[in-house]
Amino acid sequence: MKKRTSTFALYFGNRGFFPESLIAEARTELSEVLTKLGYESIMMDSALTRYGAVESTEEGQKYARFLESNKGKYDGVILCLPNFGDETGAIAALRDCGVPIFILAYPDELDKMDFHQRRDAFCGKFSIMDVFYQYRLPYTVFPPHTIHPQSKEFEVQIDTFDKVCKVVKGMKRMTLGAIGARTTAFKTVRYDELTLQKYGITTEVLDLSEVFSRVRKLDMASSSAKEKAETLRNYTNFGKVPEKSFENLVRVGVVIDQIIGEYQLDALALRCWIELEKEFGVAPCVLLSEINDRGIPAACELDVCNAVTMYALNLASSRPATCLDWNNNYGSDPDKCILFHCGPVPQSLMTAKGEVIDHPMFAKELGAGCGFGCNVGRIAATPLSFASSKTQDGKLFVYFGEGEFTKDPIAKGFFGCAGVAKIDNLQDKLYKIGNNGYRHHVSITPGHVGMALREAFTHYLGYEITEL
């Protein structure tokens, strides 16, 4: 996946009682720091207002027009306070900006506290936050209360804010594909389309009959089939897969790619059993793995709600996500468990290339040779973030947390792709997950992005949080 950083619109606040000389310095300093850190930024022409800052309603309106003229070119606003700042001008400038707002207040220096050098941004930040709260204009702040743009703390904070912007931008207008009906026995993956739509998540639903029709018509001599066959052979080990089964996997993979393109899907959930196995002798696990590795979240077992959280995790981490089962205890260790699924784990999250086998569950139920596609391997040790969601009473509920995949061994005979997860206070978390009606699936991605998820979900997207 190619990591994309956010573009920030820079806003500078001023209040005439305080030293305006600091504003020009801040304009140069902040833009240079952001460029050094790999971000892009835009600023209003300094000649449009006094000192290139905002300290009145009139100047705030000028800034609002600047944002309107650059709509679509920025993902968030950094509201910078070189001095106390003016809250009325800030509201006029930003109340309709429609993107996350990060409030940055410069710190005072102990040897520069006279009237001509003292900033008082420490106090001014409270005034901005207070008025934004009154107007119900969401904003983002992180401790410590004041930081310098050239500090390590700023680098950490802006990295988190970058993640917030990406999650908010992606989740506000999301298109999700539900391919097939849920498996009858899996009432655990029920969801409400209308609830999702309230949160900007459009669900495009397709019947498996459409998939089957396309699969049967697909010519293996076509360029799309040849390209998919080459991609899959390079992706993982198909040495044990009969040629006919491999061809059927290629056909199904091409059709899913066509659907992703035609409906412009940001993520998808697929009914992965038992019709594909009966009709074509394949399990789509490895296909979902390859799609996930491209950065398009693809959940199995038609778990639409986990496709939602997979997408959020993917946006926050800029790494692939996957959907796993809360599957097994790990001996007697209360803070460890085995997270597993049959093979949708992206290759980049595994210790090595996987091996595609005949899915043992389908072999047992349908006979040998009916389920080629299970991608066997192990999940690599890495910090992890996890999340899941559900629709209930017209609301979207989520939980999230952080932990790590360890190097702890799993018995050789354990099929599919699995990893040992260590999560502090795991038993309490599992208790809350189960007692709040969440499913047995959980979405994961590498890295720790919990703070960004909390900020995006609560302040900007309006999701209901289940605290673990």
Order of alpha helices (4+ residues) and beta strands (2+ residues): beta-alpha-beta-alpha-beta-alpha-beta-alpha-alpha-beta-alpha-beta-alpha-alpha-alpha-beta-alpha-alpha-beta-alpha-beta-beta-beta-alpha-beta-beta-beta-beta-alpha-beta-alpha-beta
